[in-house]
């Protein structure tokens, strides 16, 4: 950790280096009973009643047609049609049908939507990552890092950069390009590194306008070696790994590091044929380096650990990559 802190002031040079590159009606018996009453007004209406007496076997009594008055009594039997009115109470059975409207109580089942009412708390079904919690912002559930943590590569890491986020190991052999050179010559080499539990490996790549890795003598006097991730198709953002060596470091083997060299892992923004720094994911320092530099070539291998860029404090002038 001490070796990492020792190189932090040099990391402020990072940006300068990267800048280059939604029917028929139904007759109710109740009314027909009333037509039985009309039989009292007119005997001919008895025939209307016989409509009702069709139900009564007393039509045999109508053979005593001399007692037509009696038939009027049968008209009274029409009154029994009035008992048909009791059928009206049967109609109250229809009010029983209103009990069916009680079925609208089933719409009370829409109260089951109250279960969806559980979604009244958008965070109820949200599972945030470690060291994060859910908050409702403008009606939407959002996972935020806990106090003293911040987001780095979809992971909540400590603000004090006290935890190791990854390691790196690389080797490089190739020409040194001047900072002003537009079409730089690439070298040979591979870098294996990790970041918040994800492993990466960048190897030699030669595209028409972009080569990787590339060594450059920067305008500030430091040497840089830059690898970019494999590119396929059109992209606007490219991840990179870079290692910087102070110009004052002499050729030699450094078993315990201490050369104040440092690493940077982040994203570059691709625009046309130029690359500019977009954000940083980690910074690190070497704990071993074997280095040989000449006037035009460089051979170097190194290993080390990386931490969160927040270790730079006020010297961090590039955003930390959150996604």
QUIMO-V602052 format. One record per residue. N is the residue number from 1. PHI is phi in degrees with one decimal (NA if undefined). Layout:
{{N/PHI} {N/PHI}}
This chain:
{{1/NA} {2/-64.4} {3/-66.5} {4/-67.8} {5/-64.5} {6/-66.3} {7/-104.7} {8/-63.5} {9/-65.3} {10/-75.9} {11/-69.1} {12/-62.3} {13/-80.2} {14/-58.6} {15/-62.2} {16/-59.3} {17/-70.8} {18/-77.4} {19/-64.1} {20/-83.9} {21/-58.1} {22/NA} {23/NA} {24/-84.9} {25/-67.7} {26/-90.9} {27/-82.7} {28/-78.9} {29/-58.0} {30/-61.7} {31/-71.9} {32/-66.0} {33/-62.7} {34/-68.1} {35/-66.7} {36/-64.2} {37/-66.7} {38/-67.7} {39/-63.7} {40/-67.8} {41/-84.0} {42/-148.2} {43/-61.0} {44/-61.0} {45/-70.7} {46/-61.1} {47/-63.1} {48/-65.0} {49/-71.2} {50/-61.9} {51/-60.2} {52/-81.5} {53/-69.9} {54/-54.8} {55/-83.4} {56/-99.5} {57/-73.3} {58/-65.9} {59/-61.5} {60/-65.2} {61/-68.1} {62/-65.9} {63/-64.8} {64/-76.9} {65/-63.6} {66/-63.3} {67/-84.8} {68/-63.8} {69/-62.8} {70/-63.4} {71/-64.7} {72/-62.1} {73/-63.6} {74/-63.8} {75/-61.9} {76/-64.7} {77/-62.8} {78/-61.0} {79/-63.0} {80/-61.5} {81/-62.5} {82/-63.4} {83/-62.3} {84/-59.2} {85/-61.5} {86/-63.4} {87/-63.2} {88/-60.0} {89/-64.0} {90/-59.6} {91/-63.2} {92/-62.3} {93/-59.8} {94/-64.6} {95/-63.3} {96/-61.0} {97/-63.2} {98/-62.2} {99/-61.8} {100/-61.8} {101/-62.7} {102/-60.9} {103/-60.7} {104/-62.4} {105/-61.5} {106/-61.8} {107/-63.6} {108/-60.4} {109/-62.7} {110/-62.3} {111/-61.6} {112/-62.0} {113/-63.2} {114/-63.2} {115/-64.2} {116/-68.5} {117/-62.1} {118/-61.5} {119/-75.3} {120/-60.1} {121/-109.8} {122/-54.9} {123/-83.5} {124/-55.6} {125/-109.0} {126/-96.7} {127/-114.8} {128/-82.8} {129/-72.0} {130/-61.0} {131/66.2} {132/-137.9} {133/-140.2} {134/-100.2} {135/-133.4} {136/-95.5} {137/-121.8} {138/53.7} {139/81.3} {140/-117.6} {141/-78.9} {142/-132.8} {143/-88.2} {144/-124.3} {145/-67.8} {146/-67.3} {147/-58.3} {148/74.5} {149/-131.7} {150/-143.9} {151/-85.4} {152/-144.0} {153/54.4} {154/61.5} {155/-133.7} {156/-88.3} {157/-115.7} {158/-68.3} {159/-64.6} {160/-84.3} {161/54.1} {162/-86.7} {163/-106.8} {164/-75.9} {165/-95.4} {166/-180.0} {167/-133.8} {168/-146.0} {169/-153.8} {170/-149.3} {171/-142.7} {172/-146.6} {173/-148.6} {174/176.2} {175/-75.5} {176/-102.6} {177/-98.4} {178/-76.5} {179/-58.9} {180/-79.8} {181/-69.8} {182/-78.6} {183/-99.8} {184/-84.3} {185/-84.5} {186/-90.7} {187/-116.4} {188/-116.4} {189/161.7} {190/-134.4} {191/-123.9} {192/-111.4} {193/-152.6} {194/-130.2} {195/-153.2} {196/42.1} {197/86.5} {198/-110.8} {199/-96.5} {200/-129.6} {201/-148.1} {202/-112.4} {203/-118.8} {204/-61.4} {205/-143.6} {206/-130.9} {207/-97.5} {208/-59.5} {209/-113.4} {210/-129.8} {211/-120.6} {212/-154.7} {213/-85.2} {214/-133.5} {215/-102.1} {216/-139.4} {217/-90.7} {218/-71.7} {219/-65.6} {220/-87.6} {221/94.4} {222/-88.6} {223/-95.6} {224/-129.9} {225/-126.3} {226/-119.8} {227/-111.1} {228/-122.4} {229/-66.7} {230/-57.5} {231/-110.7} {232/-138.6} {233/75.5} {234/-81.0} {235/-137.4} {236/-115.1} {237/-128.1} {238/-128.7} {239/-78.0} {240/-142.3} {241/-130.0} {242/-131.4} {243/-129.6} {244/-117.7} {245/-124.4} {246/-59.2} {247/-63.1} {248/-77.5} {249/-73.7} {250/-90.1} {251/-58.9} {252/153.1} {253/-102.6} {254/-123.8} {255/-56.6} {256/-111.2} {257/68.9} {258/81.0} {259/-88.1} {260/65.7} {261/-79.0} {262/-147.2} {263/-116.1} {264/-139.5} {265/-120.9} {266/-167.4} {267/-120.9} {268/-110.7} {269/-96.6} {270/-96.1} {271/-136.8} {272/66.3} {273/-109.9} {274/-110.9} {275/-121.2} {276/-129.0} {277/-68.0} {278/-103.7} {279/-162.7} {280/-119.1} {281/-106.6} {282/-156.4} {283/-133.3} {284/-157.1} {285/-134.4} {286/-80.2} {287/-115.6} {288/-159.8} {289/-153.5} {290/-119.2} {291/-136.6} {292/-140.1} {293/-126.3} {294/-123.5} {295/-69.0} {296/-132.1} {297/-133.9} {298/-147.5} {299/-128.6} {300/-151.6} {301/-136.5} {302/-159.8} {303/-133.5} {304/178.7} {305/-118.6} {306/-126.1} {307/-134.8} {308/-71.5} {309/-60.3} {310/-61.6} {311/-62.5} {312/-74.6} {313/60.9} {314/-68.2} {315/-81.5} {316/-80.8} {317/-112.6} {318/-132.5} {319/-69.1} {320/-85.8} {321/-67.1} {322/-92.2} {323/-95.1}}
